[in-house]
């Protein structure tokens, strides 16, 4: 749909949630439960794509197999998820014995392509955690496999389902400030959440592709969706100048460190029951240390990143990611020929409240708290009118602003529900988002602009 054509079909712009509510009667009665397997039984896999599905969709979904290289995590996953199904350390054996209808991939990012492609070639649809993959060669192989097999891959982008991004999408459709020409987009990770990536495998480029791919693919997907266009060219800058080798001291890990009294980033994993059971108790199987020192020399990703994205519709977006901010959340502004639309979430002086940043991230990820508790805001200003308008958007806490629940409802309970805002994301959306990060990484390493069409064989970028 063109922007203006859509206006007559929608209402409730200010609320921003009318088009993602579950429609009465949208569910299709299923005679049999969908047979699902999960590969990758870490925290994300066993919680968001595991226990949460068991708790909310057991009437229509059943897990018939779990797969991981770590046998200890496999057994814990069964107990934590509350299921009783076979477990496997061999993916092919699991598929052959369980005959699933859907494969959920939540392994290390660098391994997504292996299980996505195998799954598609087995004739099974695949649902993968973001990012789709970590480099352009793997991305092309996934695109080729989907085309070759005729099966589909869904990417679990939940941020675009959240109330505020949805309200922004609905509002921008009305062209409130004329043609959008540029976007300012800045994301801030606090010293609790941001630092956590550098303790984990995400801190190593060959495993997560840098945070430009692992983390920012969320952000790039939301941006692509909001501006209704494909990225064409990326120029980026980035460096590692805070974490990793930049500190004067380091330890083996937080549990075995002589500097706990002087390190502001010390994390006592022994106080986290879930992490102790999931990771520490199972280190003996694969050697993965969850509370690694974030000053270790092996860290080779960027902790500050900035890039410029040129889109096919000639919008230019400026994006930055900060990994050691005193607060957590984001702000975005759309510059149009007739004015400016701004929005933000979690900015402390905007909220006029003190925020415990560790608690904030925990509350955001809490899948139990699905109620609306607050309002986000969208500000609109005309170029030649000093007055501005604030639109209140009812927000939902718990699971990325309510996006987690809506994403899973769309995938499992209401797959055929109307999707006028195109919330659902497949391989093209997954590719376009991760390719921005991949292109940005290449741009930083080679000090040059990088064009998306030089990385993979996708259709020409449409002017939407």
TORDO-233878 format. One record per residue: x, y, z of N, C-alpha, C in turn. Coordinates in steps of 0.2 Angstrom, whole numbers, padded with zeros to 4 digits, always signed. Layout:
% residues N
XYZXYZXYZ/...
END
This chain:
% residues 464
+0004-0006+0000+0000+0000+0000+0004+0006+0000/+0002+0011-0004+0005+0018-0003+0003+0021+0003/+0007+0026+0006+0005+0029+0012-0002+0032+0012/-0003+0036+0007-0010+0040+0007-0015+0035+0006/-0014+0030+0002-0020+0025+0001-0022+0021+0008/-0017+0021+0012-0018+0017+0018-0022+0021+0023/-0022+0028+0023-0025+0032+0028-0033+0030+0028/-0036+0029+0023-0043+0028+0023-0045+0022+0027/-0040+0017+0027-0041+0011+0030-0039+0010+0037/-0037+0015+0040-0035+0015+0047-0038+0021+0051/-0038+0019+0058-0040+0024+0063-0036+0023+0069/-0037+0028+0074-0034+0027+0080-0026+0029+0080/-0024+0034+0076-0017+0035+0075-0014+0037+0082/-0017+0041+0086-0014+0043+0092-0013+0038+0097/-0018+0033+0097-0017+0027+0102-0011+0023+0099/-0011+0022+0093-0005+0018+0090-0006+0011+0091/-0011+0008+0093-0011+0001+0095-0017-0003+0091/-0022+0001+0088-0028-0002+0085-0027-0007+0080/-0021-0007+0077-0020-0012+0071-0016-0018+0073/-0014-0018+0080-0011-0024+0082-0014-0028+0087/-0020-0026+0089-0024-0029+0094-0026-0036+0091/-0027-0041+0095-0029-0047+0092-0037-0047+0090/-0038-0048+0084-0045-0048+0081-0049-0053+0084/-0055-0052+0085-0060-0057+0087-0061-0062+0082/-0060-0068+0083-0062-0073+0078-0056-0074+0073/-0050-0071+0074-0045-0072+0069-0042-0078+0069/-0042-0082+0075-0038-0088+0075-0042-0093+0071/-0038-0098+0068-0040-0103+0064-0040-0109+0068/-0045-0113+0069-0045-0119+0073-0040-0124+0070/-0036-0127+0074-0031-0132+0072-0033-0138+0075/-0033-0143+0071-0035-0150+0073-0030-0153+0077/-0023-0152+0075-0018-0155+0078-0013-0149+0080/-0009-0151+0086-0004-0146+0088+0002-0145+0083/+0005-0140+0082+0010-0139+0078+0016-0142+0081/+0020-0146+0078+0026-0150+0080+0032-0145+0080/+0035-0143+0085+0040-0138+0085+0047-0141+0088/+0053-0140+0086+0059-0141+0089+0063-0135+0090/+0067-0135+0095+0071-0129+0096+0079-0131+0096/+0083-0128+0093+0090-0129+0093+0094-0123+0096/+0097-0124+0101+0100-0119+0105+0097-0117+0112/+0099-0120+0117+0095-0120+0123+0098-0115+0129/+0101-0109+0126+0103-0104+0131+0097-0101+0134/+0099-0095+0136+0094-0091+0140+0088-0089+0136/+0090-0086+0130+0084-0084+0125+0080-0089+0123/+0083-0095+0121+0080-0100+0118+0075-0103+0123/+0077-0105+0129+0073-0108+0134+0068-0104+0137/+0069-0097+0137+0064-0093+0140+0059-0090+0135/+0061-0086+0131+0057-0082+0126+0054-0087+0121/+0058-0091+0118+0056-0096+0113+0055-0103+0116/+0055-0103+0122+0054-0110+0125+0048-0110+0130/+0050-0108+0137+0045-0108+0142+0039-0103+0140/+0040-0098+0137+0035-0093+0136+0030-0096+0131/+0032-0100+0126+0028-0103+0121+0024-0109+0125/+0027-0113+0129+0024-0118+0133+0018-0115+0137/+0020-0109+0140+0015-0106+0145+0009-0103+0141/+0010-0101+0135+0005-0097+0132+0002-0101+0126/+0005-0106+0123+0002-0109+0117+0002-0116+0117/+0002-0119+0123+0002-0126+0123-0004-0130+0120/-0009-0126+0119-0015-0129+0116-0015-0130+0109/-0010-0126+0106-0009-0127+0099-0002-0129+0097/+0003-0129+0101+0010-0130+0100+0013-0135+0104/+0017-0140+0102+0020-0145+0106+0027-0145+0104/+0032-0145+0109+0039-0147+0108+0040-0154+0107/+0043-0156+0102+0045-0163+0101+0052-0165+0101/+0056-0159+0102+0063-0161+0102+0067-0154+0104/+0073-0155+0107+0077-0150+0109+0084-0152+0107/+0088-0147+0105+0095-0149+0102+0100-0144+0105/+0106-0146+0107+0111-0142+0109+0118-0146+0109/+0123-0143+0109+0130-0146+0110+0131-0148+0117/+0127-0145+0122+0129-0145+0129+0123-0150+0132/+0125-0156+0134+0120-0160+0137+0117-0158+0143/+0121-0154+0147+0118-0152+0154+0113-0147+0153/+0114-0142+0148+0109-0137+0147+0102-0140+0144/+0103-0146+0140+0097-0149+0137+0093-0152+0143/+0096-0155+0147+0092-0158+0153+0089-0152+0157/+0092-0147+0158+0089-0141+0162+0084-0138+0158/+0085-0138+0151+0080-0134+0147+0073-0138+0148/+0073-0145+0148+0067-0148+0149+0063-0147+0155/+0067-0146+0161+0064-0145+0167+0062-0138+0167/+0066-0133+0165+0064-0126+0165+0058-0125+0161/+0057-0128+0155+0052-0126+0151+0046-0130+0153/+0046-0135+0157+0041-0140+0159+0038-0144+0154/+0043-0147+0150+0041-0152+0145+0045-0159+0146/+0042-0164+0142+0045-0170+0142+0046-0172+0135/+0052-0171+0132+0052-0173+0125+0060-0175+0124/+0061-0179+0118+0068-0181+0117+0073-0175+0116/+0079-0176+0118+0084-0171+0118+0090-0174+0113/+0093-0170+0110+0098-0172+0105+0104-0167+0105/+0110-0170+0104+0116-0166+0102+0118-0166+0095/+0114-0170+0091+0114-0170+0084+0108-0168+0080/+0109-0162+0077+0103-0159+0074+0099-0163+0068/+0103-0166+0064+0100-0171+0059+0097-0176+0062/+0099-0179+0067+0096-0185+0070+0089-0182+0073/+0089-0176+0076+0083-0174+0079+0078-0173+0074/+0079-0170+0068+0075-0169+0063+0072-0175+0060/+0076-0180+0059+0075-0187+0056+0070-0190+0061/+0071-0190+0067+0067-0194+0072+0060-0190+0074/+0060-0183+0074+0054-0180+0077+0050-0177+0071/+0052-0177+0065+0048-0174+0060+0044-0168+0061/+0047-0162+0063+0044-0156+0065+0041-0152+0059/+0036-0148+0061+0033-0143+0056+0036-0136+0057/+0040-0135+0062+0043-0129+0063+0050-0130+0067/+0055-0126+0065+0062-0127+0068+0063-0120+0071/+0064-0119+0077+0066-0113+0080+0074-0113+0082/+0077-0108+0079+0084-0107+0079+0086-0102+0084/+0090-0104+0090+0092-0099+0094+0099-0100+0097/+0103-0102+0092+0110-0104+0093+0114-0098+0093/+0121-0098+0094+0126-0093+0093+0124-0090+0086/+0125-0083+0085+0123-0080+0079+0127-0083+0073/+0133-0084+0074+0137-0087+0068+0135-0093+0066/+0131-0097+0069+0128-0104+0067+0121-0104+0065/+0118-0098+0065+0111-0098+0062+0110-0101+0055/+0115-0099+0051+0114-0101+0044+0114-0108+0043/+0118-0112+0047+0119-0119+0046+0112-0122+0048/+0109-0120+0053+0102-0123+0055+0097-0121+0051/+0097-0115+0049+0092-0112+0044+0092-0116+0038/+0098-0116+0035+0098-0119+0028+0096-0127+0028/+0099-0130+0033+0097-0137+0034+0090-0138+0035/+0087-0134+0039+0080-0135+0040+0076-0134+0034/+0077-0128+0030+0074-0127+0024+0075-0133+0019/+0081-0136+0019+0082-0142+0014+0079-0148+0017/+0077-0148+0023+0073-0154+0026+0066-0153+0024/+0064-0147+0021+0057-0146+0019+0053-0143+0025/+0056-0140+0030+0053-0137+0036+0054-0130+0036/+0048-0126+0038+0049-0119+0039+0053-0118+0045/+0056-0112+0045+0061-0110+0051+0059-0103+0054/+0060-0103+0060+0059-0097+0064+0066-0096+0067/+0069-0090+0066+0076-0089+0069+0076-0082+0073/+0079-0083+0078+0081-0077+0082+0085-0072+0078/+0084-0065+0079+0088-0061+0076+0095-0061+0078/+0100-0059+0074+0100-0058+0067+0100-0064+0063/+0098-0063+0057+0097-0068+0052+0104-0072+0052/+0109-0068+0051+0116-0071+0051+0121-0066+0052/+0127-0067+0051+0133-0063+0053+0137-0060+0047/+0137-0063+0041+0140-0060+0035+0137-0061+0029/+0139-0058+0024+0136-0058+0017+0136-0064+0014/+0141-0069+0015+0141-0075+0011+0136-0080+0014/+0135-0080+0021+0130-0084+0024+0123-0081+0022/+0122-0075+0022+0116-0072+0020+0114-0074+0013/+0118-0074+0009+0116-0076+0002+0115-0083+0002/+0118-0087+0005+0117-0094+0006+0110-0096+0008/+0107-0092+0013+0101-0092+0016+0096-0090+0011/+0097-0085+0008+0092-0082+0002+0091-0088-0003/+0097-0091-0005+0097-0096-0010+0093-0102-0008/+0094-0104-0002+0091-0110+0001+0083-0109+0001/+0081-0103+0003+0074-0102+0004+0071-0102-0003/+0074-0099-0008+0072-0099-0015+0072-0106-0018/+0077-0110-0016+0078-0117-0019+0073-0122-0016/+0071-0121-0010+0067-0126-0007+0059-0124-0007/+0058-0118-0007+0051-0115-0007+0048-0115+0000/+0052-0116+0005+0050-0116+0012+0052-0109+0014/+0049-0107+0020+0050-0100+0022+0054-0099+0029/+0057-0094+0030+0061-0092+0036+0058-0086+0039/+0056-0086+0045+0053-0080+0049+0059-0078+0053/+0059-0071+0054+0064-0068+0058+0061-0065+0064/+0063-0066+0070+0059-0064+0076+0060-0057+0078/+0058-0052+0074+0059-0045+0076+0053-0043+0080/+0054-0042+0086+0049-0040+0091+0048-0032+0092/+0053-0028+0091+0053-0021+0092+0048-0018+0087/+0047-0020+0081+0043-0017+0077+0035-0018+0079/+0034-0023+0083+0027-0024+0086+0026-0020+0092/+0031-0017+0095+0030-0013+0101+0025-0007+0100/+0022-0005+0105+0016+0001+0104+0019+0007+0101/+0025+0009+0104+0027+0016+0101+0030+0016+0094/+0034+0011+0092+0035+0010+0085+0029+0009+0080/+0024+0006+0083+0018+0005+0079+0014+0011+0078/+0014+0015+0084+0011+0022+0083+0014+0026+0079/+0021+0026+0079+0025+0030+0074+0024+0028+0067/+0023+0022+0066+0022+0019+0059+0015+0022+0056/+0010+0021+0061+0003+0024+0059+0003+0031+0058/+0007+0035+0062+0007+0042+0061+0010+0045+0055/+0016+0042+0054+0020+0044+0048+0016+0043+0041/+0012+0038+0041+0008+0036+0035+0004+0042+0033/+0002+0046+0038-0002+0052+0037+0002+0058+0034/+0008+0057+0033+0012+0063+0031+0012+0069+0035/+0013+0069+0041+0011+0075+0046+0016+0081+0045/+0022+0079+0042+0027+0085+0041+0029+0085+0033/+0025+0082+0029+0027+0082+0022+0032+0076+0021/+0036+0076+0015+0040+0071+0013+0046+0071+0018/+0047+0065+0021+0053+0064+0025+0060+0064+0021/+0064+0068+0023+0071+0068+0020+0077+0065+0024/+0076+0065+0030+0082+0062+0034+0079+0060+0041/+0083+0056+0044+0081+0053+0051+0087+0054+0056/+0086+0055+0062+0091+0055+0067+0089+0050+0072/+0093+0045+0073+0091+0039+0077+0097+0037+0082/+0096+0037+0088+0101+0036+0093+0099+0031+0098/+0103+0026+0099+0101+0020+0104+0106+0020+0110/+0104+0020+0116+0109+0020+0122+0108+0014+0126/+0113+0010+0127+0113+0004+0131+0117+0007+0138/+0114+0005+0143+0117+0007+0150+0122+0003+0152/+0126+0005+0157+0132+0001+0160+0130-0006+0162/+0124-0007+0163+0122-0014+0165+0121-0018+0159/+0116-0016+0155+0115-0020+0149+0120-0020+0144/+0123-0014+0142+0128-0014+0137+0134-0018+0139/+0136-0017+0145+0142-0021+0147+0141-0029+0147/+0135-0031+0148+0134-0038+0148+0136-0041+0141/+0135-0038+0135+0137-0041+0129+0145-0042+0129/+0149-0038+0132+0156-0039+0132+0158-0045+0137/+0154-0047+0141+0156-0053+0145+0154-0059+0142/+0150-0059+0137+0147-0065+0133+0151-0066+0127/+0149-0071+0123+0152-0073+0117+0151-0067+0112/+0146-0063+0113+0145-0057+0109+0150-0052+0108/+0155-0053+0113+0161-0048+0112+0166-0050+0107/+0165-0056+0104+0170-0058+0099+0167-0058+0092/+0170-0055+0088+0167-0053+0081+0165-0060+0077/+0169-0065+0078+0168-0071+0074+0162-0075+0076/+0159-0073+0082+0153-0076+0085+0147-0072+0084/+0147-0066+0085+0141-0062+0084+0141-0056+0079/+0147-0056+0075+0147-0051+0070+0148-0044+0072/+0149-0042+0078+0149-0036+0082+0142-0034+0083/+0141-0029+0088+0135-0027+0090+0131-0023+0084/+0135-0021+0079+0131-0018+0073+0127-0024+0070/+0128-0030+0071+0124-0035+0068+0120-0038+0074/+0123-0041+0079+0119-0044+0084+0113-0039+0087/+0115-0034+0090+0111-0029+0093+0107-0024+0088/+0111-0021+0084+0108-0016+0080+0103-0018+0074/+0104-0025+0073+0099-0027+0068+0092-0026+0070/+0090-0026+0077+0084-0024+0079+0082-0017+0077/+0087-0013+0078+0086-0005+0077+0085-0004+0069/+0090-0007+0065+0090-0006+0058+0083-0009+0055/+0081-0014+0058+0074-0017+0055+0069-0012+0057/+0068-0009+0063+0063-0004+0064+0064+0002+0060/+0070+0004+0059+0071+0010+0054+0069+0009+0047/+0071+0003+0044+0069+0001+0037+0061+0001+0037/+0058-0002+0042+0051-0002+0042+0047+0004+0042/+0050+0009+0047+0047+0015+0048+0048+0020+0041/+0054+0019+0038+0055+0024+0032+0052+0021+0026/+0050+0015+0026+0047+0011+0020+0051+0011+0014/+0058+0009+0015+0062+0009+0010+0068+0004+0012/+0072+0002+0006+0078-0002+0007+0084+0002+0008/+0089+0000+0012+0095+0003+0012+0099+0002+0005/+0103+0007+0003+0107+0007-0003+0114+0007-0001/+0116+0012+0003+0123+0013+0004+0125+0015+0011/+0130+0012+0014+0132+0013+0021+0139+0016+0022/+0140+0021+0026+0146+0023+0028+0146+0023+0036/+0152+0020+0039+0152+0019+0046+0158+0021+0049/+0158+0022+0055+0164+0023+0060+0163+0019+0066/+0168+0016+0069+0167+0013+0075+0174+0011+0078/+0174+0010+0085+0181+0009+0088+0179+0005+0095/+0184+0002+0097+0184-0001+0104+0189+0003+0108/+0186+0007+0112+0191+0011+0116+0189+0012+0124/+0184+0008+0126+0182+0007+0133+0183+0000+0136/+0180-0005+0133+0180-0011+0136+0186-0015+0133/+0187-0021+0134+0192-0025+0131+0199-0023+0134/+0204-0023+0130+0211-0021+0132+0212-0014+0135/+0207-0010+0135+0208-0003+0136+0209-0002+0144/+0207-0007+0148+0207-0006+0155+0214-0008+0158/+0216-0005+0164+0223-0006+0166+0223-0013+0170/+0218-0016+0172+0218-0023+0175+0212-0027+0172/+0213-0034+0173+0208-0039+0171+0209-0045+0175/+0204-0049+0175+0204-0055+0179+0202-0061+0174/+0202-0067+0177+0200-0073+0173+0193-0072+0171/+0189-0071+0176+0182-0069+0176+0179-0066+0182/+0173-0064+0183+0171-0061+0189+0172-0065+0195/+0170-0072+0194+0171-0076+0200+0178-0077+0203/+0183-0076+0198+0190-0077+0200+0194-0071+0198/+0193-0065+0202+0196-0059+0200+0198-0056+0207/+0204-0053+0206+0207-0050+0212+0205-0042+0213/+0201-0040+0208+0200-0033+0207+0192-0031+0208/+0189-0035+0212+0181-0034+0212+0180-0028+0216/+0185-0026+0221+0183-0020+0225+0184-0013+0221/+0188-0014+0215+0189-0008+0212+0186-0008+0205/+0182-0013+0203+0179-0013+0196+0172-0011+0197/+0170-0006+0193+0163-0004+0193+0158-0009+0190/+0161-0013+0186+0157-0018+0182+0157-0025+0185/+0160-0026+0191+0159-0032+0194+0152-0035+0194/+0151-0041+0192+0145-0044+0192+0145-0051+0196/+0142-0052+0201+0142-0058+0205+0137-0063+0203/+0139-0067+0198+0135-0072+0195+0132-0077+0200/+0135-0078+0206+0133-0083+0211+0126-0080+0214/+0124-0074+0213+0118-0071+0216+0112-0072+0210/+0114-0075+0205+0109-0076+0199+0108-0083+0199/+0102-0086+0202+0101-0093+0202+0100-0096+0195/+0097-0092+0190+0096-0095+0184+0102-0095+0180/+0107-0090+0180+0113-0091+0177+0118-0096+0180/+0117-0097+0186+0121-0102+0190+0119-0109+0187/+0112-0110+0186+0110-0117+0184+0111-0118+0177/+0110-0113+0173+0110-0113+0166+0118-0114+0163/+0122-0109+0166+0129-0109+0163+0134-0112+0168/+0135-0109+0174+0140-0111+0178+0140-0119+0179/+0134-0122+0180+0134-0129+0182+0135-0133+0175/+0135-0130+0170+0137-0134+0163+0143-0132+0160/+0147-0128+0163+0153-0126+0160+0158-0132+0158/+0157-0137+0162+0161-0143+0161+0160-0146+0154/+0154-0145+0151+0153-0148+0145+0156-0145+0138/+0156-0138+0139+0158-0134+0133+0163-0129+0134/+0164-0127+0141+0169-0122+0142+0167-0115+0142/+0160-0114+0141+0157-0107+0140+0157-0104+0147/+0160-0098+0148+0160-0094+0154+0155-0088+0153/+0150-0088+0157+0145-0083+0156+0147-0076+0159/+0151-0077+0165+0154-0070+0168+0161-0069+0166/+0162-0069+0160+0169-0067+0158+0171-0060+0159/+0177-0059+0160+0180-0052+0161+0179-0048+0155/+0175-0042+0156+0174-0038+0150+0180-0034+0148/+0186-0035+0152+0192-0031+0150+0197-0036+0146/+0194-0042+0145+0199-0047+0142+0201-0045+0135/+0207-0048+0133+0210-0046+0127+0207-0049+0121/+0203-0054+0122+0200-0057+0116+0194-0053+0113/+0192-0048+0117+0186-0044+0114+0189-0040+0108/+0185-0040+0102+0187-0037+0096+0182-0034+0093/+0176-0032+0096+0170-0029+0093+0171-0021+0095/+0166-0017+0092+0166-0010+0094+0162-0008+0100/+0164-0003+0104+0160-0001+0109+0157+0006+0108/+0159+0009+0102+0155+0015+0100+0155+0014+0092/+0149+0016+0090+0147+0015+0083+0143+0021+0080/+0144+0023+0074+0140+0028+0071+0140+0027+0063/+0134+0028+0060+0134+0027+0053+0129+0031+0050/+0130+0031+0043+0125+0035+0039+0122+0030+0034/+0116+0030+0033+0112+0025+0029+0109+0029+0023/+0110+0028+0017+0106+0031+0012+0101+0026+0009/+0095+0028+0009+0090+0024+0007+0088+0025-0001/+0084+0020-0003+0082+0020-0010+0077+0026-0011/+0073+0028-0006+0069+0034-0007+0072+0040-0006/+0079+0040-0005+0083+0046-0004+0083+0049+0003/+0080+0045+0007+0081+0047+0014+0088+0045+0017/+0091+0050+0021+0097+0049+0024+0096+0048+0031/+0099+0043+0034+0098+0041+0041+0105+0042+0045/+0105+0045+0050+0111+0045+0055+0109+0041+0061/+0114+0036+0062+0112+0031+0068+0119+0031+0072/+0117+0030+0079+0123+0029+0083+0121+0024+0089/+0126+0020+0091+0125+0016+0097+0130+0017+0102/+0128+0018+0108+0132+0019+0114+0131+0013+0118/+0137+0010+0121+0136+0004+0125+0138+0005+0132/+0139+0011+0134+0140+0013+0141+0137+0019+0143/+0131+0020+0142+0127+0026+0144+0124+0025+0151/+0123+0031+0155+0120+0031+0161+0113+0029+0161/+0110+0029+0155+0103+0027+0155+0102+0022+0149/+0096+0019+0148+0095+0015+0143+0088+0017+0139/+0089+0016+0133+0083+0017+0128+0085+0021+0122/+0080+0024+0118+0082+0027+0112+0078+0033+0110/+0080+0037+0105+0077+0043+0103+0077+0043+0095/+0072+0046+0092+0072+0046+0085+0068+0052+0083/+0071+0055+0077+0067+0061+0074+0067+0060+0066/+0061+0062+0064+0060+0062+0056+0060+0069+0054/+0064+0071+0050+0064+0078+0047+0061+0078+0040/+0055+0082+0040+0052+0082+0034+0052+0089+0031/+0050+0090+0025+0050+0097+0021+0046+0102+0025/+0041+0100+0029+0037+0104+0032+0037+0104+0040/+0042+0100+0043+0042+0100+0050+0046+0094+0052/+0045+0092+0058+0049+0087+0062+0045+0083+0067/+0046+0077+0066+0042+0072+0071+0048+0069+0076/+0047+0070+0082+0052+0067+0087+0048+0062+0091/+0052+0057+0094+0049+0053+0099+0055+0050+0103/+0054+0047+0109+0059+0045+0113+0056+0040+0118/+0060+0036+0121+0058+0032+0126+0063+0030+0131/+0062+0031+0138+0067+0030+0143+0072+0035+0144/+0071+0041+0141+0075+0047+0143+0074+0050+0150/+0078+0049+0155+0076+0051+0162+0073+0058+0163/+0076+0063+0160+0073+0069+0161+0067+0070+0158/+0065+0066+0152+0059+0066+0149+0054+0063+0154/+0056+0058+0157+0051+0054+0161+0051+0057+0168/+0055+0062+0170+0055+0065+0176+0055+0060+0182/+0059+0055+0181+0059+0050+0187+0066+0047+0187/+0068+0045+0193+0075+0041+0194+0074+0034+0192/+0079+0032+0188+0078+0025+0185+0084+0021+0188/+0082+0015+0191+0087+0010+0192+0089+0006+0186/+0094+0007+0182+0095+0004+0176+0095-0003+0175/+0098-0007+0180+0098-0014+0180+0091-0016+0181/+0087-0013+0185+0080-0015+0186+0076-0013+0180/+0078-0008+0177+0074-0006+0171+0074-0011+0165/+0080-0014+0164+0081-0019+0159+0078-0025+0161/+0078-0027+0168+0074-0033+0170+0067-0032+0169/+0064-0026+0170+0057-0025+0170+0055-0026+0162/+0059-0023+0158+0058-0023+0151+0058-0030+0148/+0062-0035+0151+0062-0042+0148+0057-0046+0152/+0054-0044+0157+0049-0047+0161+0043-0049+0157/+0042-0056+0155+0037-0058+0151+0030-0058+0154/+0030-0058+0161+0024-0058+0165+0020-0052+0165/+0023-0046+0165+0020-0040+0165+0018-0037+0158/+0012-0038+0157+0010-0036+0150+0005-0030+0150/+0004-0027+0156-0001-0022+0157+0001-0015+0154/-0003-0011+0152-0001-0004+0151+0000+0000+0157/+0006+0003+0158+0007+0006+0164+0009+0014+0163/+0010+0016+0157+0013+0022+0156+0011+0025+0149/+0014+0031+0147+0013+0034+0141+0020+0036+0138/+0020+0034+0131+0026+0037+0127+0023+0043+0124/+0028+0047+0120+0026+0053+0117+0028+0053+0110/+0025+0057+0106+0027+0059+0099+0026+0066+0099/+0031+0070+0097+0030+0077+0096+0031+0079+0089/+0026+0084+0087+0026+0086+0080+0026+0093+0080/+0031+0096+0076+0032+0103+0075+0032+0105+0068/+0028+0111+0066+0029+0113+0059+0034+0118+0059/+0037+0119+0053+0043+0123+0052+0042+0130+0053/+0035+0133+0052+0034+0140+0052+0029+0141+0058/+0028+0137+0062+0024+0137+0068+0027+0136+0074/+0028+0140+0079+0032+0139+0085+0028+0134+0090/+0022+0133+0089+0018+0128+0093+0020+0121+0091/+0020+0117+0096+0021+0110+0095+0015+0106+0098/+0014+0100+0095+0009+0095+0098+0012+0089+0100/+0010+0087+0106+0012+0081+0109+0006+0076+0109/+0008+0070+0106+0003+0064+0105+0005+0059+0111/+0000+0057+0115+0001+0052+0120+0000+0045+0117/+0005+0041+0118+0004+0034+0116+0004+0029+0122/-0001+0026+0123-0001+0021+0129+0004+0016+0128/+0008+0015+0132+0013+0010+0132+0012+0004+0136/+0015-0002+0134+0015-0008+0138+0022-0010+0140/+0023-0011+0147+0029-0014+0149+0029-0021+0148/+0035-0024+0149+0036-0031+0148+0037-0034+0141/+0043-0036+0140+0044-0039+0133+0044-0034+0128/+0049-0029+0128+0050-0024+0122+0043-0020+0121/+0041-0017+0126+0035-0013+0125+0029-0016+0122/+0028-0023+0125+0022-0027+0122+0023-0030+0116/+0029-0029+0113+0030-0032+0106+0031-0039+0106/+0034-0042+0112+0035-0049+0112+0029-0053+0111/+0024-0051+0115+0017-0055+0115+0014-0054+0108/+0014-0048+0105+0011-0048+0099+0015-0052+0093/+0021-0052+0093+0025-0056+0089+0023-0063+0089/+0023-0066+0095+0022-0073+0096+0014-0074+0094/+0010-0070+0096+0003-0071+0094+0002-0072+0087/+0006-0067+0083+0005-0067+0076+0008-0074+0073/+0014-0076+0076+0017-0082+0073+0013-0088+0075/+0011-0089+0081+0008-0095+0083+0000-0096+0083/-0003-0090+0086-0010-0091+0087-0014-0088+0081/-0012-0082+0078-0016-0079+0073-0011-0078+0067/-0009-0083+0064-0004-0082+0058-0008-0079+0052/-0014-0079+0051-0018-0077+0046-0022-0070+0047/-0020-0067+0053-0023-0061+0055-0021-0055+0050/-0025-0050+0049-0023-0045+0044-0017-0042+0047/-0013-0039+0042-0006-0036+0044-0005-0030+0040/-0010-0025+0041-0010-0019+0036-0003-0015+0037/+0000-0015+0042+0006-0012+0043+0013-0016+0042/+0012-0022+0039+0017-0026+0038+0022-0027+0043/+0019-0029+0049+0023-0031+0055+0028-0037+0054/+0025-0042+0051+0028-0049+0050+0034-0048+0046/+0040-0051+0048+0046-0051+0044+0049-0057+0042/+0051-0058+0036+0054-0064+0033+0061-0063+0031/+0064-0067+0027+0071-0067+0025+0073-0060+0022/+0069-0057+0018+0071-0051+0015+0072-0045+0020/+0067-0045+0025+0068-0040+0031+0074-0042+0035/+0075-0048+0036+0080-0051+0040+0087-0049+0037/+0087-0050+0030+0093-0049+0026+0095-0041+0026/+0090-0037+0025+0091-0030+0024+0093-0027+0031/+0091-0029+0036+0093-0027+0043+0100-0029+0045/+0101-0035+0044+0108-0038+0046+0113-0035+0041/+0111-0034+0035+0116-0032+0030+0118-0025+0031/+0114-0021+0034+0116-0014+0036+0122-0014+0041/+0121-0019+0046+0127-0020+0051+0133-0023+0048/+0132-0028+0043+0138-0031+0040+0141-0026+0035/+0138-0022+0032+0140-0016+0027+0144-0011+0032/+0141-0010+0038+0144-0005+0042+0151-0007+0044/+0151-0014+0046+0157-0017+0049+0163-0017+0043/+0161-0018+0037+0166-0018+0031+0168-0011+0030/+0163-0006+0031+0165+0001+0030+0170+0003+0035/+0169+0001+0041+0174+0003+0046+0181+0000+0045/+0181-0007+0043+0187-0010+0042+0191-0008+0036/+0187-0006+0031+0190-0004+0025+0190+0003+0023/+0187+0007+0028+0187+0015+0027+0184+0017+0020/+0178+0014+0019+0175+0016+0012+0167+0015+0013/+0163+0018+0009+0156+0017+0008+0155+0010+0006/+0150+0007+0008+0148+0000+0005+0141+0000+0003/+0140-0003-0003+0133-0004-0006+0130-0011-0005/+0124-0011-0003+0121-0017-0001+0121-0022-0007/+0120-0019-0013+0119-0023-0019+0126-0027-0021/+0131-0024-0018+0138-0027-0019+0139-0033-0014/+0134-0034-0009+0135-0039-0004+0131-0046-0006/+0125-0045-0008+0121-0051-0010+0117-0049-0016/+0114-0054-0019+0110-0054-0025+0102-0053-0023/+0100-0047-0021+0093-0046-0020+0091-0041-0026/+0084-0041-0026+0081-0037-0031+0083-0030-0030/+0082-0026-0035+0084-0019-0035+0080-0015-0030/+0082-0010-0026+0079-0007-0021+0073-0003-0023/+0067-0005-0021+0062-0001-0023+0061+0006-0020/+0058+0010-0023+0055+0017-0020+0048+0015-0018/+0048+0015-0011+0041+0013-0009+0037+0019-0007/
END
